[in-house]
């Protein structure tokens, strides 16, 4: 096996944050100075402006900035009055926050398996998990790939369930002409720094077209308070701070361009790796969008693949090495296997993809993967 000389060919990271963009960094630092000079660090004009702009971008009536994507899910569930004694359908192939929010508000996540080709929740899988205690289903647009929502929404309507879209990894993706996050009862976003729309710290948002749900999330995120010191319900502290809102306003203006670059890179990688020793997830429906938050392949020889790529100067990661129901947090309380999610956890591998990726870096990734001669998955 030929290895690279790291001194002449730098390691290609899985992702690269936007601090490498000198012009954008300076614009963001100007925003930091503006907020600091105003001394308005919570609530106020920057947050209100971002909420209006993000709602408009998503095509939603309302957007409420909150402190994290996990808190967005928790507040959305509480806004729907989901709580102790209730069950919420959650795909096992996701980041733990999807289930964690359910547990945090006292409800029970009902883990279900995912489709072996798309890695996503389907209406058929969700339907088999419904019990008399089920109140809600949370489909996850994982890695930037859009779930086929129409059958899930129809199922939920017929069964009297609510739908919360976990959109933490799919900012700006489309679902049959509409932005994801606006199709269920509520959509939940994360602005963690590595996201397609990421801040300089934690942050999140809830979007909805329902004014009553929007009002309830607004109350819940800030002590149930409206107006000042009039506490109408028991809430918490879960506001998106003004600095993050101001930074996100700048970055939101370039999100579509960055997503287009992610799509271009993702489609190129997918096309040119079609005959390699790795397999890629299939789209959930004809014309499904993918904004490539992460570029994931699978191989039954995943660990050997990762070692091979590392020797060629290509970083990799695993998102995620354990399905949620097999983590230490949930394994003691969950019975029964979910074979697809468990198999995926042993085979998936995240390759580099980010908007500033150069053609030379793409070629290096392609060459490294093509030179891996494992058996076809």
C-alpha positions in Angstrom: 0.0 0.0 0.0 1.4 3.4 -1.0 1.1 6.0 1.8 1.2 9.8 1.3 3.9 12.1 2.6 1.9 14.2 5.1 4.5 16.9 4.9 3.6 17.6 1.3 0.0 16.6 1.3 -2.0 17.9 4.3 -4.6 15.6 5.8 -8.1 16.2 4.4 -10.5 16.8 7.3 -14.0 15.4 7.4 -15.3 19.0 7.7 -13.8 22.4 7.7 -15.5 25.3 9.5 -15.9 28.7 8.0 -13.1 30.4 9.9 -11.0 29.6 6.8 -13.0 32.2 4.8 -11.2 35.4 5.6 -13.9 37.8 4.3 -16.7 36.0 6.2 -14.6 35.8 9.4 -14.1 39.6 9.3 -17.8 40.2 8.7 -18.7 38.0 11.6 -16.1 39.7 13.9 -17.7 43.1 12.9 -21.1 41.6 14.1 -19.5 40.6 17.4 -18.3 44.1 17.9 -21.7 45.6 17.0 -23.5 43.4 19.6 -20.8 44.0 22.2 -21.1 47.8 21.7 -24.9 47.7 22.0 -24.7 45.6 25.1 -27.9 43.7 24.1 -27.0 40.1 24.7 -30.4 38.4 25.3 -33.6 38.8 23.4 -34.0 42.1 21.5 -33.7 43.2 17.9 -31.0 40.8 16.7 -33.0 37.8 17.8 -36.3 39.1 16.5 -34.8 39.9 13.1 -33.2 36.5 12.8 -36.5 34.8 13.7 -38.3 36.8 11.0 -35.6 36.1 8.4 -35.3 32.4 9.3 -39.1 31.9 9.2 -39.1 33.6 5.7 -36.3 31.4 4.5 -38.0 28.3 5.6 -41.4 29.4 4.3 -42.9 29.1 7.8 -45.2 31.5 9.6 -43.2 31.4 12.8 -39.6 30.7 13.9 -38.5 30.8 17.6 -34.8 30.9 18.4 -33.8 28.6 21.3 -30.6 27.6 23.0 -29.9 24.3 21.1 -31.3 21.7 18.8 -32.0 19.4 21.7 -33.9 22.1 23.5 -35.9 22.8 20.3 -37.1 19.2 20.4 -37.9 19.3 24.1 -39.8 22.5 23.8 -41.7 21.3 20.7 -42.8 18.2 22.6 -43.9 20.2 25.6 -45.8 22.6 23.3 -47.8 19.5 22.2 -48.4 18.5 25.8 -46.4 15.3 25.4 -45.1 14.1 28.8 -45.1 11.3 31.3 -47.0 8.2 30.2 -46.7 9.1 26.5 -44.7 7.4 23.8 -42.9 9.0 20.9 -41.7 7.1 17.9 -38.0 7.7 17.3 -35.6 6.1 14.7 -32.8 4.3 16.3 -30.4 5.5 13.6 -29.9 9.2 14.7 -28.0 11.3 17.1 -29.0 10.6 20.7 -30.6 14.0 21.1 -33.7 12.9 19.1 -34.5 10.4 21.9 -32.9 12.4 24.7 -35.4 15.2 24.3 -38.3 12.7 24.7 -36.8 11.3 27.8 -36.0 14.7 29.3 -39.6 15.7 29.3 -40.7 12.5 30.9 -42.1 10.6 27.9 -40.8 7.3 26.5 -38.9 7.0 23.2 -40.3 4.1 21.2 -37.3 3.1 19.1 -37.9 1.7 15.6 -35.6 0.4 12.9 -34.8 2.2 9.6 -35.0 1.4 6.0 -31.8 -0.6 4.9 -31.4 1.4 1.7 -32.1 5.0 2.8 -31.1 4.7 6.5 -34.3 6.7 7.3 -37.6 6.2 9.0 -40.6 5.1 6.9 -44.3 5.2 7.4 -44.5 1.4 7.4 -41.9 1.1 10.1 -43.6 3.8 12.2 -47.0 2.2 11.8 -45.9 -1.1 13.3 -44.6 0.8 16.4 -47.9 2.6 17.2 -49.4 1.7 20.6 -52.3 3.2 22.5 -49.8 5.4 24.4 -48.2 6.8 21.2 -48.7 10.6 20.8 -46.0 11.7 18.4 -43.5 10.6 15.7 -40.2 12.3 15.0 -38.8 11.6 11.5 -35.2 12.6 11.2 -33.8 14.2 7.9 -30.5 12.4 8.6 -27.1 13.6 7.2 -29.1 16.1 5.0 -31.2 13.5 3.2 -34.9 14.1 3.3 -37.4 11.6 4.7 -40.5 10.7 2.6 -42.8 12.7 4.8 -46.1 12.5 3.0 -46.9 8.9 4.0 -45.8 9.6 7.6 -48.0 12.7 7.9 -50.9 10.8 6.4 -50.3 8.0 8.9 -50.1 10.4 11.8 -53.3 12.2 10.8 -55.2 8.9 10.6 -53.8 7.7 13.9 -54.3 11.0 15.7 -50.6 11.6 16.2 -48.5 14.8 15.9 -45.3 15.0 13.8 -42.1 16.8 14.8 -39.5 17.0 12.1 -35.9 16.7 13.4 -34.3 19.0 10.8 -31.0 19.5 12.7 -29.0 18.1 9.8 -31.0 19.4 6.8 -31.2 23.2 6.8 -32.5 24.4 3.5 -33.4 21.0 2.0 -36.6 20.7 0.0 -39.4 18.2 0.2 -41.5 18.2 -2.9 -41.1 22.0 -3.3 -41.4 22.9 0.4 -38.5 23.4 2.9 -38.2 20.6 5.4 -39.2 21.6 8.9 -42.5 23.1 7.7 -44.4 20.0 6.8 -45.0 18.5 10.2 -46.6 20.2 13.2 -43.2 21.7 14.1 -39.7 21.6 12.8 -36.6 21.6 15.0 -33.2 22.9 13.9 -29.7 22.9 15.5 -27.2 25.7 14.8 -24.2 23.8 16.3 -21.0 25.0 14.6 -20.6 22.1 12.2 -24.2 22.3 10.8 -25.0 23.6 7.4 -26.1 26.7 9.1 -23.9 26.9 12.2 -23.2 29.5 14.8 -20.2 30.1 17.0 -21.7 28.1 19.8 -24.9 26.2 20.6 -28.2 27.3 19.2 -31.4 26.1 17.7 -34.9 27.0 16.4 -38.4 25.7 16.3 -40.5 26.6 13.2 -44.3 26.1 12.8 -47.3 27.4 10.9 -49.5 27.0 14.0 -49.7 30.4 15.9 -50.9 28.6 19.1 -47.9 26.3 19.1 -45.5 29.2 18.3 -46.9 31.2 21.3 -46.5 28.2 23.6 -42.8 27.7 22.5 -42.2 31.4 23.0 -43.5 31.2 26.5 -41.7 27.9 27.4 -38.3 29.1 26.3 -38.3 32.1 28.7 -39.9 31.2 32.0 -43.5 31.3 30.7 -43.2 35.1 30.8 -45.3 37.6 28.9 -45.2 40.4 29.6 -42.2 40.9 31.9 -42.6 39.2 35.3 -46.0 37.8 34.3 -45.4 34.1 34.3 -48.3 32.4 32.6 -46.9 28.9 32.6 -43.9 27.0 34.0 -41.1 27.4 31.5 -37.3 27.4 31.4 -34.3 29.3 30.2 -33.8 28.3 26.6 -33.3 31.4 24.6 -31.1 31.8 21.6 -28.7 34.6 22.6 -28.4 37.8 20.6 -24.8 37.2 19.5 -25.6 33.8 18.0 -28.7 35.3 16.3 -26.6 38.1 14.8 -24.0 35.8 13.5 -26.6 33.4 12.0 -28.3 36.4 10.2 -25.0 36.9 8.3 -24.5 33.2 7.5 -28.2 32.6 6.5 -27.7 34.9 3.5 -25.1 32.5 2.1 -26.8 29.2 3.1 -28.3 28.4 -0.3 -25.0 28.9 -2.1 -23.2 26.7 0.4 -25.9 24.1 0.1 -25.6 24.2 -3.6 -21.9 23.5 -3.3 -22.6 20.7 -0.9 -25.0 19.2 -3.4 -22.5 19.5 -6.3 -19.8 17.8 -4.3 -22.0 15.1 -3.0 -23.4 14.2 -6.4 -20.0 14.1 -7.8 -18.7 11.8 -5.1 -21.7 9.6 -5.3 -21.5 9.3 -9.1 -17.8 8.5 -9.2 -18.0 6.0 -6.3 -20.9 4.1 -7.8 -18.6 1.2 -9.0 -16.3 1.2 -6.0 -16.1 -1.2 -3.1 -18.5 1.0 -1.0 -22.2 1.5 -1.1 -24.2 4.8 -0.6 -27.6 5.3 0.9 -30.5 5.6 -1.6 -32.8 8.6 -1.8 -36.1 8.1 0.1 -38.3 9.0 -2.9 -38.0 10.1 -6.5 -36.6 13.6 -6.5 -35.6 13.6 -2.9 -33.3 16.4 -1.9 -29.9 16.0 -0.1 -27.9 18.9 1.3 -25.1 16.7 2.3 -24.5 17.7 5.9 -22.4 14.6 5.9 -21.4 12.2 3.2 -21.8 8.6 4.4 -20.9 5.4 2.7 -21.0 1.8 4.0 -18.8 -1.2 3.9 -18.7 -4.5 5.8 -15.0 -3.8 6.1 -15.5 -0.3 7.5 -12.5 -0.4 9.9 -10.1 -1.6 7.2 -11.5 1.1 4.9 -10.9 3.8 7.5 -7.3 2.6 8.0 -6.7 2.6 4.3 -8.1 6.1 3.9 -6.1 7.4 6.8 -2.9 6.0 5.2 -3.8 8.2 2.1 -4.3 11.3 4.2 -8.1 11.2 4.2 -9.8 11.7 7.5 -13.0 9.7 8.3 -15.6 9.5 11.1 -18.5 7.3 12.1 -21.9 8.9 12.5 -22.8 7.0 14.7 -20.9 4.0 16.1 -23.9 2.9 18.3 -27.6 3.0 17.4 -29.4 5.0 20.2 -31.0 1.9 21.7 -27.6 0.3 22.2 -25.9 3.2 24.0 -25.3 2.9 27.7 -28.1 5.5 28.3 -30.8 3.3 26.7 -29.6 -0.3 26.5 -30.7 -1.2 30.0 -34.4 -0.1 29.3 -34.8 -1.3 25.7 -35.6 -4.9 24.7 -35.4 -6.4 21.3 -33.0 -6.0 18.4 -33.3 -3.5 15.6 -31.2 -5.3 13.0 -30.8 -2.7 10.3 -29.7 0.1 12.6 -27.3 -2.3 14.4 -25.8 -3.4 11.1 -25.4 0.1 9.8 -23.6 1.1 13.0 -20.9 -1.4 12.1 -20.6 -0.4 8.4 -21.1 3.3 8.0 -18.2 5.6 7.3 -18.3 9.4 6.9 -16.0 10.8 4.2 -14.9 14.4 3.8 -17.3 16.9 2.3 -17.5 20.7 3.0 -18.3 23.7 0.8 -14.7 24.9 0.6 -13.4 21.5 -0.6 -11.1 21.9 -3.5 -11.2 19.8 -6.7 -7.8 18.4 -5.7 -9.1 17.3 -2.4 -12.1 15.6 -4.1 -9.8 13.8 -6.4 -7.7 12.6 -3.5 -10.7 11.2 -1.7 -12.0 9.5 -4.8 -8.6 8.0 -5.5 -8.2 6.7 -2.0 -11.6 5.1 -1.9 -11.2 3.5 -5.4 -7.9 2.0 -4.4 -9.6 0.2 -1.5 -10.4 -3.3 -2.8 -12.6 -4.7 -0.1 -15.5 -6.9 -1.0 -18.6 -5.1 -2.3 -21.1 -4.4 0.5 
